[in-house]
Amino acid sequence: MGLTRRDILVGGASLCAGVGLSTLSSASEAESDLQPLRVAHLTDIHLRPGKLPEESLARALHSAQELGADLIVNGGDVIFDALNTDRSQVERQWKTLHRLLKAESSTPWLHVVGNHDILGWSTPKREPGTKLETLGQLELSKSFYSVERGGWKIVVLDSIEYAPQRSSGYLARLGWEQLEWFERELRQNELPVCVFSHIPILSACAYFDGPNEEGDNWSVPGEWMHLDARAVKDLLRGHPQVKLCLSGHIHLVDNLQYHGVSYFCNGAVCGNYWQGSLQGFPPALALVELYPDGRFRNRLVFY
Ligand SMILES: [Zn+2]
């Protein structure tokens, strides 16, 4: 399916959540004099073998390329599920993914690790080491890292901390080693920064992912939003070059502003696990434009 400008604008307008123009005073002005780095954010693909998911992902990849993406970011949960699925089926999911990415995309990728990408962590046989297998599938030597592209520093965080005390097997937390690394990365950097994490650092839509107000108090599980959000937002306050933090995981869409940072939760490529929309949000990817002077724009695209 070819994408028109209207597909993007209608999408952004109808959801009122896809556009982050707070630091972009005039889109047309910016478009005329500076070329942005275009990043397609495809989060929560949840690919499994089958006609609908495979054709849909191919369409999303074609859309990203038609929109001029210089880079595609897999935002995590790229395969349907490994947390609670036997190894042979998980291997089929990875094979399907590798075949499709090779056939349908020539754009460079960055990969973010998602909870569903890790084998067995929600089963009693969980072992911390299976995260290394995920890194192998994604050809990553480390689960958190940074790159410089188009005058920006892009930081990829690993949200998924091993937590055998939880039935899920994980909690949304960076841990000390990664937090210290993140702090060093920011201290040594003067470029504008865009951060990707699978699980939102800060989120409004996480409140609506389940009956979280039961019991007369709002309650958001530690698997749904970063438990160390307080430490991370304190760190970001000291580094105004951090402009935006992008995530997925919830399959819903929001945009928050907090202490000068824009937080976007960018929906899901699979929508409601390949069964249409979830709470009014259809399957989507996001087009993120990063201008070399630090301005940016985040728009949802209903591919
Ligand atoms: Zn997830």
py3Dmol code that shows the C-alpha trace and the ligand (Angstrom):
import py3Dmol

protein = """\
ATOM      1  CA  MET A   1       0.000   0.000   0.000  1.00  0.00           C
ATOM      2  CA  GLY A   2       1.402   3.380  -0.976  1.00  0.00           C
ATOM      3  CA  LEU A   3       1.404   6.015   1.698  1.00  0.00           C
ATOM      4  CA  THR A   4       0.137   9.490   1.130  1.00  0.00           C
ATOM      5  CA  ARG A   5       0.835  12.577   3.185  1.00  0.00           C
ATOM      6  CA  ARG A   6      -2.814  12.390   4.260  1.00  0.00           C
ATOM      7  CA  ASP A   7      -2.318   8.954   5.909  1.00  0.00           C
ATOM      8  CA  ILE A   8       0.240  10.506   8.205  1.00  0.00           C
ATOM      9  CA  LEU A   9      -1.550  13.766   8.949  1.00  0.00           C
ATOM     10  CA  VAL A  10      -4.940  12.143   9.504  1.00  0.00           C
ATOM     11  CA  GLY A  11      -3.287   9.657  11.816  1.00  0.00           C
ATOM     12  CA  GLY A  12      -1.596  12.330  13.861  1.00  0.00           C
ATOM     13  CA  ALA A  13      -4.670  14.528  14.028  1.00  0.00           C
ATOM     14  CA  SER A  14      -7.186  11.857  14.913  1.00  0.00           C
ATOM     15  CA  LEU A  15      -5.141  10.567  17.822  1.00  0.00           C
ATOM     16  CA  CYS A  16      -3.692  13.900  18.915  1.00  0.00           C
ATOM     17  CA  ALA A  17      -0.644  12.029  20.044  1.00  0.00           C
ATOM     18  CA  GLY A  18       1.719  11.603  17.160  1.00  0.00           C
ATOM     19  CA  VAL A  19       3.172  15.083  16.900  1.00  0.00           C
ATOM     20  CA  GLY A  20       5.796  16.478  19.195  1.00  0.00           C
ATOM     21  CA  LEU A  21       6.358  19.988  18.002  1.00  0.00           C
ATOM     22  CA  SER A  22       7.285  21.578  21.280  1.00  0.00           C
ATOM     23  CA  THR A  23      10.748  22.468  20.122  1.00  0.00           C
ATOM     24  CA  LEU A  24       9.872  22.800  16.449  1.00  0.00           C
ATOM     25  CA  SER A  25       8.497  26.264  15.912  1.00  0.00           C
ATOM     26  CA  SER A  26       7.703  25.842  12.242  1.00  0.00           C
ATOM     27  CA  ALA A  27       7.795  22.552  10.440  1.00  0.00           C
ATOM     28  CA  SER A  28       7.780  24.077   6.977  1.00  0.00           C
ATOM     29  CA  GLU A  29      10.602  26.449   7.865  1.00  0.00           C
ATOM     30  CA  ALA A  30      12.680  23.626   9.290  1.00  0.00           C
ATOM     31  CA  GLU A  31      11.955  21.393   6.327  1.00  0.00           C
ATOM     32  CA  SER A  32      13.145  24.069   3.933  1.00  0.00           C
ATOM     33  CA  ASP A  33      16.596  24.715   5.362  1.00  0.00           C
ATOM     34  CA  LEU A  34      17.753  21.660   7.298  1.00  0.00           C
ATOM     35  CA  GLN A  35      17.574  18.000   6.417  1.00  0.00           C
ATOM     36  CA  PRO A  36      16.508  15.806   9.327  1.00  0.00           C
ATOM     37  CA  LEU A  37      17.667  12.300  10.077  1.00  0.00           C
ATOM     38  CA  ARG A  38      14.542  10.212   9.498  1.00  0.00           C
ATOM     39  CA  VAL A  39      14.132   7.339  11.909  1.00  0.00           C
ATOM     40  CA  ALA A  40      11.286   4.849  11.563  1.00  0.00           C
ATOM     41  CA  HIS A  41      10.375   3.532  15.014  1.00  0.00           C
ATOM     42  CA  LEU A  42       8.787   0.089  14.641  1.00  0.00           C
ATOM     43  CA  THR A  43       7.991  -1.163  18.095  1.00  0.00           C
ATOM     44  CA  ASP A  44       6.127  -4.261  19.252  1.00  0.00           C
ATOM     45  CA  ILE A  45       6.079  -6.036  15.919  1.00  0.00           C
ATOM     46  CA  HIS A  46       5.359  -9.395  17.644  1.00  0.00           C
ATOM     47  CA  LEU A  47       6.044 -11.299  14.446  1.00  0.00           C
ATOM     48  CA  ARG A  48       4.905 -14.884  14.173  1.00  0.00           C
ATOM     49  CA  PRO A  49       4.759 -17.066  11.063  1.00  0.00           C
ATOM     50  CA  GLY A  50       1.500 -16.468   9.171  1.00  0.00           C
ATOM     51  CA  LYS A  51       0.032 -14.577   6.237  1.00  0.00           C
ATOM     52  CA  LEU A  52      -1.360 -11.562   8.121  1.00  0.00           C
ATOM     53  CA  PRO A  53       1.656 -10.751  10.336  1.00  0.00           C
ATOM     54  CA  GLU A  54       4.158 -11.373   7.544  1.00  0.00           C
ATOM     55  CA  GLU A  55       2.290  -9.299   4.944  1.00  0.00           C
ATOM     56  CA  SER A  56       1.647  -6.557   7.474  1.00  0.00           C
ATOM     57  CA  LEU A  57       5.284  -6.286   8.511  1.00  0.00           C
ATOM     58  CA  ALA A  58       6.342  -6.190   4.853  1.00  0.00           C
ATOM     59  CA  ARG A  59       3.872  -3.315   4.342  1.00  0.00           C
ATOM     60  CA  ALA A  60       5.188  -1.463   7.381  1.00  0.00           C
ATOM     61  CA  LEU A  61       8.760  -1.844   6.122  1.00  0.00           C
ATOM     62  CA  HIS A  62       7.806  -0.584   2.664  1.00  0.00           C
ATOM     63  CA  SER A  63       6.045   2.390   4.289  1.00  0.00           C
ATOM     64  CA  ALA A  64       9.119   3.240   6.341  1.00  0.00           C
ATOM     65  CA  GLN A  65      11.258   3.185   3.219  1.00  0.00           C
ATOM     66  CA  GLU A  66       8.748   5.226   1.172  1.00  0.00           C
ATOM     67  CA  LEU A  67       8.834   7.828   3.935  1.00  0.00           C
ATOM     68  CA  GLY A  68      12.586   8.122   3.433  1.00  0.00           C
ATOM     69  CA  ALA A  69      13.755   6.439   6.635  1.00  0.00           C
ATOM     70  CA  ASP A  70      17.538   6.631   6.998  1.00  0.00           C
ATOM     71  CA  LEU A  71      17.375   4.218   9.911  1.00  0.00           C
ATOM     72  CA  ILE A  72      14.833   1.758  11.298  1.00  0.00           C
ATOM     73  CA  VAL A  73      14.677   1.133  15.033  1.00  0.00           C
ATOM     74  CA  ASN A  74      13.174  -2.141  16.185  1.00  0.00           C
ATOM     75  CA  GLY A  75      11.751  -0.981  19.514  1.00  0.00           C
ATOM     76  CA  GLY A  76      11.614  -4.472  21.048  1.00  0.00           C
ATOM     77  CA  ASP A  77       9.144  -7.370  21.228  1.00  0.00           C
ATOM     78  CA  VAL A  78      10.078  -8.019  17.631  1.00  0.00           C
ATOM     79  CA  ILE A  79       8.993 -11.671  17.805  1.00  0.00           C
ATOM     80  CA  PHE A  80       5.583 -12.825  19.019  1.00  0.00           C
ATOM     81  CA  ASP A  81       6.750 -14.388  22.276  1.00  0.00           C
ATOM     82  CA  ALA A  82       9.724 -16.192  23.753  1.00  0.00           C
ATOM     83  CA  LEU A  83       8.987 -15.573  27.428  1.00  0.00           C
ATOM     84  CA  ASN A  84       6.536 -18.422  27.645  1.00  0.00           C
ATOM     85  CA  THR A  85       6.964 -20.393  24.404  1.00  0.00           C
ATOM     86  CA  ASP A  86       8.997 -23.512  23.679  1.00  0.00           C
ATOM     87  CA  ARG A  87      12.358 -23.173  21.975  1.00  0.00           C
ATOM     88  CA  SER A  88      11.441 -24.755  18.621  1.00  0.00           C
ATOM     89  CA  GLN A  89       8.553 -22.331  18.083  1.00  0.00           C
ATOM     90  CA  VAL A  90      10.698 -19.392  19.147  1.00  0.00           C
ATOM     91  CA  GLU A  91      13.332 -20.415  16.614  1.00  0.00           C
ATOM     92  CA  ARG A  92      10.660 -20.440  13.893  1.00  0.00           C
ATOM     93  CA  GLN A  93       9.666 -16.896  14.898  1.00  0.00           C
ATOM     94  CA  TRP A  94      13.277 -15.667  14.622  1.00  0.00           C
ATOM     95  CA  LYS A  95      13.729 -17.418  11.252  1.00  0.00           C
ATOM     96  CA  THR A  96      10.601 -15.757   9.890  1.00  0.00           C
ATOM     97  CA  LEU A  97      11.858 -12.389  11.110  1.00  0.00           C
ATOM     98  CA  HIS A  98      15.321 -12.728   9.585  1.00  0.00           C
ATOM     99  CA  ARG A  99      13.853 -13.835   6.247  1.00  0.00           C
ATOM    100  CA  LEU A 100      11.459 -10.877   6.104  1.00  0.00           C
ATOM    101  CA  LEU A 101      13.985  -8.233   7.140  1.00  0.00           C
ATOM    102  CA  LYS A 102      16.396  -9.458   4.492  1.00  0.00           C
ATOM    103  CA  ALA A 103      13.761  -9.597   1.751  1.00  0.00           C
ATOM    104  CA  GLU A 104      11.786  -6.411   2.489  1.00  0.00           C
ATOM    105  CA  SER A 105      14.269  -3.864   3.843  1.00  0.00           C
ATOM    106  CA  SER A 106      17.598  -2.432   2.755  1.00  0.00           C
ATOM    107  CA  THR A 107      17.686   0.251   5.477  1.00  0.00           C
ATOM    108  CA  PRO A 108      20.118  -0.053   8.419  1.00  0.00           C
ATOM    109  CA  TRP A 109      18.637  -1.169  11.757  1.00  0.00           C
ATOM    110  CA  LEU A 110      19.131  -0.534  15.434  1.00  0.00           C
ATOM    111  CA  HIS A 111      17.651  -3.117  17.773  1.00  0.00           C
ATOM    112  CA  VAL A 112      16.158  -2.669  21.229  1.00  0.00           C
ATOM    113  CA  VAL A 113      15.620  -5.749  23.419  1.00  0.00           C
ATOM    114  CA  GLY A 114      12.011  -6.369  24.506  1.00  0.00           C
ATOM    115  CA  ASN A 115      10.682  -8.647  27.230  1.00  0.00           C
ATOM    116  CA  HIS A 116       8.984 -10.997  24.754  1.00  0.00           C
ATOM    117  CA  ASP A 117      12.302 -11.480  22.921  1.00  0.00           C
ATOM    118  CA  ILE A 118      13.863 -13.383  25.842  1.00  0.00           C
ATOM    119  CA  LEU A 119      13.468 -17.152  26.061  1.00  0.00           C
ATOM    120  CA  GLY A 120      11.762 -18.693  29.067  1.00  0.00           C
ATOM    121  CA  TRP A 121      11.882 -15.865  31.595  1.00  0.00           C
ATOM    122  CA  SER A 122       8.173 -16.245  32.448  1.00  0.00           C
ATOM    123  CA  THR A 123       8.523 -19.994  33.098  1.00  0.00           C
ATOM    124  CA  PRO A 124       9.803 -21.766  36.237  1.00  0.00           C
ATOM    125  CA  LYS A 125      12.839 -22.900  34.207  1.00  0.00           C
ATOM    126  CA  ARG A 126      13.972 -19.298  33.696  1.00  0.00           C
ATOM    127  CA  GLU A 127      17.707 -18.643  33.365  1.00  0.00           C
ATOM    128  CA  PRO A 128      19.317 -15.204  33.151  1.00  0.00           C
ATOM    129  CA  GLY A 129      21.655 -16.313  30.337  1.00  0.00           C
ATOM    130  CA  THR A 130      18.960 -16.629  27.663  1.00  0.00           C
ATOM    131  CA  LYS A 131      19.147 -12.855  27.141  1.00  0.00           C
ATOM    132  CA  LEU A 132      22.510 -13.552  25.468  1.00  0.00           C
ATOM    133  CA  GLU A 133      20.705 -15.721  22.904  1.00  0.00           C
ATOM    134  CA  THR A 134      18.457 -12.742  22.132  1.00  0.00           C
ATOM    135  CA  LEU A 135      21.527 -10.553  21.601  1.00  0.00           C
ATOM    136  CA  GLY A 136      22.882 -13.219  19.250  1.00  0.00           C
ATOM    137  CA  GLN A 137      19.659 -13.210  17.195  1.00  0.00           C
ATOM    138  CA  LEU A 138      19.821  -9.399  16.965  1.00  0.00           C
ATOM    139  CA  GLU A 139      23.594  -9.406  16.260  1.00  0.00           C
ATOM    140  CA  LEU A 140      24.255  -7.190  19.284  1.00  0.00           C
ATOM    141  CA  SER A 141      27.331  -7.461  21.474  1.00  0.00           C
ATOM    142  CA  LYS A 142      25.636  -5.511  24.273  1.00  0.00           C
ATOM    143  CA  SER A 143      21.989  -4.842  25.175  1.00  0.00           C
ATOM    144  CA  PHE A 144      22.598  -1.102  25.760  1.00  0.00           C
ATOM    145  CA  TYR A 145      24.719   1.090  23.500  1.00  0.00           C
ATOM    146  CA  SER A 146      24.845   4.393  21.654  1.00  0.00           C
ATOM    147  CA  VAL A 147      25.567   5.578  18.119  1.00  0.00           C
ATOM    148  CA  GLU A 148      25.976   9.004  16.515  1.00  0.00           C
ATOM    149  CA  ARG A 149      23.909   9.726  13.416  1.00  0.00           C
ATOM    150  CA  GLY A 150      22.913  12.966  11.676  1.00  0.00           C
ATOM    151  CA  GLY A 151      24.335  15.208  14.406  1.00  0.00           C
ATOM    152  CA  TRP A 152      22.462  13.312  17.158  1.00  0.00           C
ATOM    153  CA  LYS A 153      23.461  10.824  19.774  1.00  0.00           C
ATOM    154  CA  ILE A 154      21.038   7.908  19.814  1.00  0.00           C
ATOM    155  CA  VAL A 155      21.042   5.967  23.076  1.00  0.00           C
ATOM    156  CA  VAL A 156      19.511   2.485  23.186  1.00  0.00           C
ATOM    157  CA  LEU A 157      18.645   1.320  26.694  1.00  0.00           C
ATOM    158  CA  ASP A 158      17.848  -2.169  27.959  1.00  0.00           C
ATOM    159  CA  SER A 159      14.660  -1.999  30.078  1.00  0.00           C
ATOM    160  CA  ILE A 160      14.481  -5.708  30.845  1.00  0.00           C
ATOM    161  CA  GLU A 161      16.090  -6.598  34.175  1.00  0.00           C
ATOM    162  CA  TYR A 162      16.097 -10.255  35.243  1.00  0.00           C
ATOM    163  CA  ALA A 163      13.768 -10.646  38.243  1.00  0.00           C
ATOM    164  CA  PRO A 164      13.193 -14.305  39.168  1.00  0.00           C
ATOM    165  CA  GLN A 165      11.080 -13.223  42.159  1.00  0.00           C
ATOM    166  CA  ARG A 166       8.395 -12.004  39.705  1.00  0.00           C
ATOM    167  CA  SER A 167       6.184 -14.480  37.829  1.00  0.00           C
ATOM    168  CA  SER A 168       6.888 -12.450  34.661  1.00  0.00           C
ATOM    169  CA  GLY A 169      10.623 -12.973  35.233  1.00  0.00           C
ATOM    170  CA  TYR A 170      11.532  -9.326  34.678  1.00  0.00           C
ATOM    171  CA  LEU A 171      11.191  -5.770  35.953  1.00  0.00           C
ATOM    172  CA  ALA A 172      11.591  -2.490  34.046  1.00  0.00           C
ATOM    173  CA  ARG A 173      14.857  -1.207  35.434  1.00  0.00           C
ATOM    174  CA  LEU A 174      18.312  -0.273  34.153  1.00  0.00           C
ATOM    175  CA  GLY A 175      20.378  -1.535  37.093  1.00  0.00           C
ATOM    176  CA  TRP A 176      23.486   0.189  38.429  1.00  0.00           C
ATOM    177  CA  GLU A 177      25.925  -0.794  35.696  1.00  0.00           C
ATOM    178  CA  GLN A 178      23.683   0.547  32.932  1.00  0.00           C
ATOM    179  CA  LEU A 179      22.666   3.657  34.857  1.00  0.00           C
ATOM    180  CA  GLU A 180      26.326   4.532  35.451  1.00  0.00           C
ATOM    181  CA  TRP A 181      27.110   3.918  31.802  1.00  0.00           C
ATOM    182  CA  PHE A 182      24.179   6.156  30.768  1.00  0.00           C
ATOM    183  CA  GLU A 183      25.418   8.916  33.074  1.00  0.00           C
ATOM    184  CA  ARG A 184      28.930   8.697  31.568  1.00  0.00           C
ATOM    185  CA  GLU A 185      27.521   8.749  28.031  1.00  0.00           C
ATOM    186  CA  LEU A 186      25.601  11.950  28.790  1.00  0.00           C
ATOM    187  CA  ARG A 187      28.495  13.603  30.628  1.00  0.00           C
ATOM    188  CA  GLN A 188      30.852  13.068  27.701  1.00  0.00           C
ATOM    189  CA  ASN A 189      28.425  14.268  25.035  1.00  0.00           C
ATOM    190  CA  GLU A 190      27.351  17.626  23.596  1.00  0.00           C
ATOM    191  CA  LEU A 191      25.068  16.445  20.781  1.00  0.00           C
ATOM    192  CA  PRO A 192      21.282  16.428  21.119  1.00  0.00           C
ATOM    193  CA  VAL A 193      20.166  13.040  22.455  1.00  0.00           C
ATOM    194  CA  CYS A 194      17.302  10.736  21.501  1.00  0.00           C
ATOM    195  CA  VAL A 195      16.740   7.781  23.847  1.00  0.00           C
ATOM    196  CA  PHE A 196      15.055   4.496  22.949  1.00  0.00           C
ATOM    197  CA  SER A 197      13.841   2.013  25.554  1.00  0.00           C
ATOM    198  CA  HIS A 198      11.382  -0.839  25.127  1.00  0.00           C
ATOM    199  CA  ILE A 199       9.404  -0.079  28.271  1.00  0.00           C
ATOM    200  CA  PRO A 200       8.398   3.567  28.839  1.00  0.00           C
ATOM    201  CA  ILE A 201      10.515   5.501  31.326  1.00  0.00           C
ATOM    202  CA  LEU A 202       7.488   7.690  32.023  1.00  0.00           C
ATOM    203  CA  SER A 203       4.007   6.992  30.664  1.00  0.00           C
ATOM    204  CA  ALA A 204       0.370   8.024  30.915  1.00  0.00           C
ATOM    205  CA  CYS A 205      -1.050   5.184  28.845  1.00  0.00           C
ATOM    206  CA  ALA A 206       0.462   2.563  31.194  1.00  0.00           C
ATOM    207  CA  TYR A 207      -2.348   3.512  33.606  1.00  0.00           C
ATOM    208  CA  PHE A 208      -4.922   2.176  31.145  1.00  0.00           C
ATOM    209  CA  ASP A 209      -3.169  -1.119  30.411  1.00  0.00           C
ATOM    210  CA  GLY A 210      -5.405  -3.146  32.705  1.00  0.00           C
ATOM    211  CA  PRO A 211      -7.829  -2.302  35.546  1.00  0.00           C
ATOM    212  CA  ASN A 212      -5.146  -0.384  37.421  1.00  0.00           C
ATOM    213  CA  GLU A 213      -7.540   1.666  39.547  1.00  0.00           C
ATOM    214  CA  GLU A 214      -9.099  -1.351  41.267  1.00  0.00           C
ATOM    215  CA  GLY A 215      -8.659  -1.176  45.024  1.00  0.00           C
ATOM    216  CA  ASP A 216      -9.197   2.588  45.189  1.00  0.00           C
ATOM    217  CA  ASN A 217      -5.626   3.441  44.208  1.00  0.00           C
ATOM    218  CA  TRP A 218      -3.954   3.749  40.859  1.00  0.00           C
ATOM    219  CA  SER A 219      -1.289   1.072  40.576  1.00  0.00           C
ATOM    220  CA  VAL A 220       1.115   0.480  37.705  1.00  0.00           C
ATOM    221  CA  PRO A 221       3.095  -2.798  37.791  1.00  0.00           C
ATOM    222  CA  GLY A 222       6.877  -2.659  37.686  1.00  0.00           C
ATOM    223  CA  GLU A 223       6.798  -4.471  34.359  1.00  0.00           C
ATOM    224  CA  TRP A 224       4.865  -1.660  32.619  1.00  0.00           C
ATOM    225  CA  MET A 225       6.814   1.519  33.369  1.00  0.00           C
ATOM    226  CA  HIS A 226      10.405   1.986  34.542  1.00  0.00           C
ATOM    227  CA  LEU A 227      10.652   1.422  38.295  1.00  0.00           C
ATOM    228  CA  ASP A 228      13.742   3.631  38.280  1.00  0.00           C
ATOM    229  CA  ALA A 229      11.945   6.496  36.490  1.00  0.00           C
ATOM    230  CA  ARG A 230      12.760   8.796  39.408  1.00  0.00           C
ATOM    231  CA  ALA A 231      16.515   8.203  39.085  1.00  0.00           C
ATOM    232  CA  VAL A 232      16.391   8.479  35.292  1.00  0.00           C
ATOM    233  CA  LYS A 233      14.404  11.748  35.243  1.00  0.00           C
ATOM    234  CA  ASP A 234      16.801  13.183  37.850  1.00  0.00           C
ATOM    235  CA  LEU A 235      19.713  12.219  35.608  1.00  0.00           C
ATOM    236  CA  LEU A 236      18.054  13.799  32.556  1.00  0.00           C
ATOM    237  CA  ARG A 237      17.412  17.060  34.434  1.00  0.00           C
ATOM    238  CA  GLY A 238      21.150  17.644  34.528  1.00  0.00           C
ATOM    239  CA  HIS A 239      21.500  17.051  30.787  1.00  0.00           C
ATOM    240  CA  PRO A 240      19.307  19.406  28.746  1.00  0.00           C
ATOM    241  CA  GLN A 241      20.700  18.000  25.514  1.00  0.00           C
ATOM    242  CA  VAL A 242      18.356  15.007  26.047  1.00  0.00           C
ATOM    243  CA  LYS A 243      15.335  15.954  23.966  1.00  0.00           C
ATOM    244  CA  LEU A 244      13.130  12.898  23.646  1.00  0.00           C
ATOM    245  CA  CYS A 245      12.636   9.376  24.998  1.00  0.00           C
ATOM    246  CA  LEU A 246      10.789   6.872  22.792  1.00  0.00           C
ATOM    247  CA  SER A 247       9.252   3.582  23.850  1.00  0.00           C
ATOM    248  CA  GLY A 248       6.634   0.928  23.103  1.00  0.00           C
ATOM    249  CA  HIS A 249       5.546  -2.113  25.151  1.00  0.00           C
ATOM    250  CA  ILE A 250       2.080  -0.811  26.088  1.00  0.00           C
ATOM    251  CA  HIS A 251       0.647  -0.919  22.502  1.00  0.00           C
ATOM    252  CA  LEU A 252      -1.077   2.393  23.341  1.00  0.00           C
ATOM    253  CA  VAL A 253       0.010   5.912  22.424  1.00  0.00           C
ATOM    254  CA  ASP A 254       0.893   8.915  24.533  1.00  0.00           C
ATOM    255  CA  ASN A 255       3.108  11.974  24.639  1.00  0.00           C
ATOM    256  CA  LEU A 256       4.227  13.542  27.926  1.00  0.00           C
ATOM    257  CA  GLN A 257       6.372  16.564  28.633  1.00  0.00           C
ATOM    258  CA  TYR A 258       8.308  16.501  31.888  1.00  0.00           C
ATOM    259  CA  HIS A 259      11.147  18.832  32.850  1.00  0.00           C
ATOM    260  CA  GLY A 260      11.973  19.674  29.255  1.00  0.00           C
ATOM    261  CA  VAL A 261      11.995  16.100  27.936  1.00  0.00           C
ATOM    262  CA  SER A 262       9.341  14.710  25.574  1.00  0.00           C
ATOM    263  CA  TYR A 263       8.306  11.121  26.210  1.00  0.00           C
ATOM    264  CA  PHE A 264       6.504   9.285  23.414  1.00  0.00           C
ATOM    265  CA  CYS A 265       4.966   5.831  23.676  1.00  0.00           C
ATOM    266  CA  ASN A 266       4.609   4.910  20.018  1.00  0.00           C
ATOM    267  CA  GLY A 267       1.915   2.210  19.887  1.00  0.00           C
ATOM    268  CA  ALA A 268       2.562  -1.152  18.213  1.00  0.00           C
ATOM    269  CA  VAL A 269       3.158  -2.378  14.668  1.00  0.00           C
ATOM    270  CA  CYS A 270       0.942  -5.390  15.547  1.00  0.00           C
ATOM    271  CA  GLY A 271      -1.802  -3.218  17.115  1.00  0.00           C
ATOM    272  CA  ASN A 272      -3.714  -5.627  19.318  1.00  0.00           C
ATOM    273  CA  TYR A 273      -1.452  -8.648  18.600  1.00  0.00           C
ATOM    274  CA  TRP A 274      -2.636  -8.744  14.963  1.00  0.00           C
ATOM    275  CA  GLN A 275      -6.308  -8.485  15.897  1.00  0.00           C
ATOM    276  CA  GLY A 276      -7.024  -4.909  14.901  1.00  0.00           C
ATOM    277  CA  SER A 277      -6.911  -1.899  17.197  1.00  0.00           C
ATOM    278  CA  LEU A 278      -6.273  -1.770  20.920  1.00  0.00           C
ATOM    279  CA  GLN A 279      -8.330   0.762  22.892  1.00  0.00           C
ATOM    280  CA  GLY A 280      -8.771   2.815  19.718  1.00  0.00           C
ATOM    281  CA  PHE A 281      -5.142   2.639  18.551  1.00  0.00           C
ATOM    282  CA  PRO A 282      -4.683   0.856  15.208  1.00  0.00           C
ATOM    283  CA  PRO A 283      -1.411  -0.794  14.114  1.00  0.00           C
ATOM    284  CA  ALA A 284       1.190   1.930  13.647  1.00  0.00           C
ATOM    285  CA  LEU A 285       4.791   2.862  13.239  1.00  0.00           C
ATOM    286  CA  ALA A 286       6.272   6.263  14.028  1.00  0.00           C
ATOM    287  CA  LEU A 287       8.378   8.529  11.844  1.00  0.00           C
ATOM    288  CA  VAL A 288      10.837  10.477  13.975  1.00  0.00           C
ATOM    289  CA  GLU A 289      12.596  13.419  12.342  1.00  0.00           C
ATOM    290  CA  LEU A 290      15.735  14.614  14.123  1.00  0.00           C
ATOM    291  CA  TYR A 291      17.077  17.967  12.925  1.00  0.00           C
ATOM    292  CA  PRO A 292      20.791  18.659  13.437  1.00  0.00           C
ATOM    293  CA  ASP A 293      19.998  21.770  15.515  1.00  0.00           C
ATOM    294  CA  GLY A 294      18.188  19.678  18.147  1.00  0.00           C
ATOM    295  CA  ARG A 295      14.609  20.128  16.941  1.00  0.00           C
ATOM    296  CA  PHE A 296      12.530  17.020  16.342  1.00  0.00           C
ATOM    297  CA  ARG A 297       9.151  15.721  15.312  1.00  0.00           C
ATOM    298  CA  ASN A 298       7.457  12.410  16.145  1.00  0.00           C
ATOM    299  CA  ARG A 299       4.500  11.350  14.001  1.00  0.00           C
ATOM    300  CA  LEU A 300       2.411   8.190  13.983  1.00  0.00           C
ATOM    301  CA  VAL A 301       1.919   6.467  10.650  1.00  0.00           C
ATOM    302  CA  PHE A 302      -0.967   4.059  10.199  1.00  0.00           C
ATOM    303  CA  TYR A 303       0.703   1.959   7.585  1.00  0.00           C
TER     304      TYR A 303
END
"""
ligand_1 = """\
1
ZN
Zn 6.990 -5.497 25.815
"""
view = py3Dmol.view(width=600, height=400)
view.addModel(protein, "pdb")
view.setStyle({"model": 0}, {"cartoon": {"style": "trace"}})
view.addModel(ligand_1, "xyz")
view.setStyle({"model": 1}, {"stick": {}})
view.zoomTo()
view.show()
